[in-house]
Amino acid sequence: MRNFDYQRAGDVAEATALHGNDHSADFIAGGTNLIDMVKLDIMRPQRLVDVNRLPLTDIESLDDGRLKIGALVTNTDLAYHERVLADYPVLSEALLSGASTQLRNVATTAGNVMQRTRCPYFRNPARPCNKREPGSGCGALEGINRNHAVLGTSDHCIAVHPSDMCVGMQALGATITVEGPGGTRDIPFEEYHLLPGDTPEREHDLNDGELITHVTLDAPIDGARGHYLKLRDRMSYEFALASCAAVVAMDGDAIREARIALGGIGTKPWRSHEAEAALSGQPATEQTFEKAAEAAMAGAVAHRDNAFKIPLAKQAIVRALATVTAQR
């Protein structure tokens, strides 16, 4: 492991000041992803700013019905919070499917939002990766790409985004609040994670030195129910091959409003507005669900080993919708 400086911040202002605009600095909280990257020599921070003492561990219900989640709230505390269980069960299900209890006990909300891909080419310094080293090539394009993305890909990167929590938040709608040298700003959750395009090294809409302080969930849709379905090689603590977060509100037998987000198949947590449009005003039938699934995956591009993900994702959508509409 390379040497690095370590500093502990007492408040948000001190944390952002210690980081500044230094490209070689990183914030650290739970460290469940960052420390792995450092050990693998993928990330090489020269300074770590410890933010664990910052007062960002509260979950607060706001007057407008939204839920404000501190950046340092652990995945366990978030998954079992009474308001999340009551109004955002799809998020609780996503979190509980995402990792072992030990990891959930230390992994933080902001850290999960910042989580980096598990692409083996990204994680191996001996292999080419445009995300790790721009211009070096993408080893996955012609390599073993069974677990890679089929939506949001480019000629430069097909790495899949690994988070379950982020898929749940994508379906619910949320805002990420950050603070940095330029002050405080809000980023819509759907705009935070970036598509790879020709700059796959840019994974998120953060400026240098900006620190996530809160994630605020939209007010729950009146009368809506949610479900998170994760399909994977094994049930025990495995990343998704395809997953679906479905949130549906009904008017009688017709779908009044639906939110569909997908995991395991996109280069970012994937919100399918196409599927949502196909569901709006339609009866809650298998035929409707299948049409929505077709719409969601219409733009998918398969590679040598991962074509199976397209029908698998469609199955996830149909099954999630069947489950959530059967809860009435």
N, C-alpha and C positions, 0 to 999 in steps of 0.2 A: 504494500500500500504506500502511496506517495504521502509525503508530509503535508500538513495544512495547518493554518492558524484556526483557533477556535475562540469565539466570543459569545457571551450570553447577554441577550437584550432583556431589559426590564419592562419596556413598553413598546408600542408600535412605532412611535417616533424614533426611539433609539435603534430599533431593529432596521428601519429603512435607512437611517443615517449610517449605521455600521456597514450595511450592504452597499449603499450608494449606487453608482452606475458601473460598478466593477463586474466585468464579465466573468471573472474567475471566482466570484463569491456565490454562495448558495445559502438559502434558509434551510434549517433542519428542525423537524418536530419529531414525529414518530420514527422516521428514518427507515421505514420498512421497504421502501423502494430505493431511496437515495443511497443508503449504505451498500445495497446490492450492486448498484451501478459503480460505486467507488471501488469496491472489492474486485469487480471485473475489469477495472481500468477503463470503463466507458465514460464516466464523468470524472473530472479531475479538478475539483474545487481547490483553490489555494486558501480559501477562508470559508469557514462555516459559521453562520450566525444562528445560534440556538434561540428559538422563539417559544420554547415550552412554558416559560413563566409569564407570557402575555395573557391578559385577561380576556381570552377569546374562547371560553369553554361553556358559554351559556346557550340555551335554546329558548327563544322568546316568541310568544304569540303576539302579533301586532294587531292594532285596532282594526285594520282593514282586512283581517282574516289570513294574512300571510304568516309564514313561519320563518324566523330569522335564526340561522344556525351559525354559531361561532366556528371559526376556522379550526380550532383545536378540539372541537367535540369529537370524541372517538367514534369509530364505526359502531361499536357495541352500544354506547349510550344513545346514539342516534336511532339505531334499529329498534331499541326497546322503549323509546320515549313515548309517553302516553298519547301525545298529539300526533306523532307519526303513525302509531298503530291505529288510531281512530280515523284520521283524515288522509293519510298518505301510505296505506298499507303496501302499495307497490314498491315504495322505497325501502321499507323494512324487509320485504321479501328479497329484494335485490341485494341488500347489504348482507343478509344472513346466508345468501348463496355464494358470497364472494370470497370467503377466506376462512381459515381456522379461527377458533375463538381467541387463541393467543395473539394472532395478528390483528383481529378486530379490536382487541383491548388496547392496542397502542397506535394503530393506524388512525389518522385524522381525516376530517372532512376535506380540508384544503389539500392535504397530501394525496388523497384519492383523486381529487380533481386534477392534480398535477401528475398523476401516475403515467409512467412511460411504457412504451410497447415491450412485450416479451418476445418480439421477433428474434429468432436465434442468430440472424445475420447482424442485427443491430447489437446484440449482446456478445458478439465474438469479434474482438479487434483484428483478428487475422483475416476476416472476410470483408468484402466490399459492402458499404452501406452509405447511401447518400444522406440519411438522417444523422448518422454519426460523423461522417466525413464528406461534406458536399463535394460532388463531382467524382466520387470514387466508384459509382455504380451501385446497382441494387442486386445483391446476390440472390434474393428471393425470386426475381423474375424468371430466371432459368434454373433455379435450385429447387429444393423441397419446399413447396408452398401450400401444403395441405391446410395449415391453420391461418392462412393469410386472408386479406380482405377481398371482397367482390364488389363493394360499393365505395365510391370516393377515391378510387385508386388513380395513379398516374404512371407515366413511363419511368418515373424516378423513385416511386415507393408504393408498396402494396402492404405495408405493415398494418396489422389490425390493432384497434384500440382495445385494451384489456379490461377496462373497468365495468363492473356491474352497477355500482352506485350511480355512476354518471348516466347510465341508460335510464334508470328510474327517474333521475332528476330531469333528464331530457323530455320524458313523457309528461312530467308534472308541470314543467315550465319553471324557470328560476332566474335569479340575477346574482352575479358574482360581484362583490364589492372589494375593491383593491385600494391600497394606499401606497404611495411612493413619493419620489422626489417631486413629481408634478402635482401632488395632492391626492384627493380621493375621487374615484370614478366608479361607475357601475357598468358591467358588461353583461348583456343578455347571455344566458347560458348557451343558447344555440349558436352564438357567434364566438364563444370563447375558444373552443378547439378548432384548429384550422385544418383544411384539407391540404394534402402534401403538395399538389401541383408540381411546380418546378423548384420549390423551396421546402423540401420535407424536413429540413432542420428547424423550421419555424413551426412549432407544435401548438402554440397558444397565443392569445392576444394579450400578452403581458409585456410591458416595457421594462427596461432594465431597472432593477431595484424595487419593483412593485411587489407588495405582499398581499396575498388574499387575507381579508379580515373576516368576511362573512359570506355565506350563501343564503339567499332568501328565496324560499319556495313561494310560487304564486298561491293565491287563495284557492282552496279546493273547488272543483267544479261541483255545483249543487247537484246532489243526488248521484254522483258518480261512484263507481266501484273500480278497483284496480287489481291487476294480477301480473306477476313477473314469472315468466317461464324460461328456464335455462336448460338448453340441450348441450350435453358434453360427453366426453368419452367415458368418464366415471363420475359417480355422484360425489365423491369425497374431494372437495377443495380443488376443483379443476376449472380452468378457464373455459369460457363458452365457445362452442363451435357455432352456435346461433342462439340468440335469446330475444325475447320480446317483452316489453313493458306495455301493457294495454290498460288504458283508462277510458271507461265508457259510461255515459249518462243516457238513460232511456226516457222516451215519452211513450208510454204504453208499450207497444211491440216494435216501435221504431227507434233507431239510434239518433238521439238528439245531438250528441257531440262525442267525439272520440279522439284520443291521443295515442299514437303508436310510435314507439321508439325501439330500435333494434341494437343488439350488441353481438360481438363475435364475427360480424360480417362487414363492418365498415372501418375506414381509417380514422373515424371519430365516432363518438356516440351518435347514432343515426336516428334523426327524427323523420318519419315518413309522412309528409303532408299529402302525398299522393294516396296513400292508404286511407288517411283520415277523410279526404274528399270522397273517396269511393264508399265510405261507410255512412256519411252524413245523410240522414233522412231515410235510410234503408232499413228493411226488416232485419232482425238479428237471426239470420239463417246461415247455414253452412255455405250456401251459394254466394251470399253477400261477403262472407269472410274470405272465400277463395278469390273473389274478384279484388278485394282489398289487398290480399297477399300478392296477386299478380301485379297490381299497380305498384306495390312497394318495391318489388324486385325487377321491375321492367328495365332499369338501367344497369343491372348487375353485369360485371365482366369477370368471367371465370379464367383461371389459369390452369396449368397442367394438372395439378393435384387437388384443386378445391372446388371443382364444378358442383360437387355434391352439396355445397353450402347453399346453393340457390333453392333447390327444392326443400332442403332442411329448414331454411329460414321461413319459407312459405308455410310449412307445417307448424312452426313455432307461432306464427301469426294466427293461423286458424285455430290452433289449440288454445292459445291465450284468450282469444276473443270468445270462444265457446265457453271457456271456464268463467270468464268475468260476466258474461251475459246470463249464465245459468245461476248466478248468485241472487237474482231478483226474488 
